Amino acid sequence: AGKVRSDGPVVVLLSGRNIDMDAHRRIVCGEAPSLKEHAA
C-alpha cells in the first residue's frame, strides 16, 4: 500500500504465535531461515 519506505533491507515476520523460538532468534539475529528443515 506504499505506507512503508526503506533505504535498506527489510524483514517482515508474521506469526500466529506458533513460531519455534530458536527459529525466531535465528531470524532476528539475521540468519536466513531454512524452509527445507520445516517442510512437512
Secondary structure, 3 states (H helix, E strand, C coil): CCCCCCCCCCCCCCCCCCCCHHHHHHHHCCCCCCCHHHCC
